[in-house]
Amino acid sequence: MKLLLTIVLVITSLLLIVLILLHRGRGGGLSSMFGGAASASLSGSTVVEKNLNRLTVFVAIAWSASIIALGILLKVPTGPVS
């Protein structure tokens, strides 16, 4: 169980880094490299930005849940208490 949660934590950490870097900032970001620059002049967010926001929130929730679960598992003693 600990191994599975550790793998989930590593994968969600890497995904979270990539997803945050893909967001468009004030001056443009990596998302402008993939066609986001054309829609930068339009006001409001596009469907791609909304989906990117939703995916980032979902991965962040999975990341938080895996950290909490791993912390609980590591806190519970596995052997006899002396």
C-alpha positions as CSV (number, residue, x, y, z in Angstrom):
1,M,0.0,0.0,0.0
2,K,2.8,2.4,0.9
3,L,4.5,1.6,-2.5
4,L,1.3,2.3,-4.4
5,L,0.8,5.6,-2.6
6,T,4.4,6.6,-3.2
7,I,4.1,5.9,-6.9
8,V,0.8,7.9,-7.0
9,L,2.5,10.8,-5.2
10,V,5.4,10.9,-7.6
11,I,3.2,10.7,-10.7
12,T,0.8,13.4,-9.4
13,S,3.7,15.6,-8.4
14,L,5.2,15.5,-11.9
15,L,1.7,16.1,-13.5
16,L,1.1,19.0,-11.2
17,I,4.4,20.6,-12.2
18,V,3.6,20.2,-15.9
19,L,0.0,21.4,-15.5
20,I,1.0,24.5,-13.6
21,L,3.7,25.4,-16.1
22,L,1.1,25.1,-18.9
23,H,-1.1,27.8,-17.4
24,R,-1.1,31.2,-19.0
25,G,0.3,33.8,-16.8
26,R,0.2,37.6,-17.1
27,G,3.0,37.6,-19.7
28,G,2.1,34.4,-21.3
29,G,3.5,31.0,-20.4
30,L,4.3,27.7,-21.9
31,S,0.6,27.5,-23.0
32,S,1.3,30.3,-25.5
33,M,3.8,28.0,-27.2
34,F,1.0,25.5,-28.0
35,G,-1.4,27.9,-29.7
36,G,-2.5,29.9,-26.6
37,A,-0.9,33.2,-28.0
38,A,-3.6,33.5,-30.7
39,S,-6.3,33.6,-28.1
40,A,-4.4,35.8,-25.7
41,S,-5.9,39.0,-27.1
42,L,-9.5,37.8,-26.4
43,S,-11.0,38.5,-23.1
44,G,-12.2,35.6,-21.0
45,S,-10.9,32.1,-20.7
46,T,-11.2,29.6,-23.5
47,V,-12.4,26.0,-23.2
48,V,-8.9,24.8,-23.1
49,E,-8.0,27.0,-20.2
50,K,-11.1,25.9,-18.3
51,N,-10.3,22.2,-18.9
52,L,-6.7,22.8,-17.9
53,N,-7.9,24.5,-14.6
54,R,-10.2,21.6,-13.9
55,L,-7.5,19.0,-14.6
56,T,-5.1,20.9,-12.4
57,V,-7.6,21.0,-9.5
58,F,-8.3,17.3,-9.9
59,V,-4.6,16.4,-9.8
60,A,-4.0,18.7,-6.9
61,I,-6.8,17.0,-4.9
62,A,-5.3,13.5,-5.8
63,W,-1.9,14.8,-4.7
64,S,-3.2,16.1,-1.4
65,A,-5.1,12.9,-0.7
66,S,-2.0,10.7,-1.4
67,I,0.1,12.9,0.9
68,I,-2.5,12.6,3.7
69,A,-2.9,8.8,3.2
70,L,0.8,8.3,3.1
71,G,1.3,10.3,6.3
72,I,-1.4,8.3,8.1
73,L,0.1,5.0,7.0
74,L,3.6,6.0,8.0
75,K,2.4,7.3,11.4
76,V,0.8,3.9,12.3
77,P,3.3,1.6,14.0
78,T,3.7,-1.7,12.2
79,G,5.5,-3.7,14.8
80,P,4.9,-4.5,18.5
81,V,5.2,-1.6,20.8
82,S,7.9,-2.1,23.4
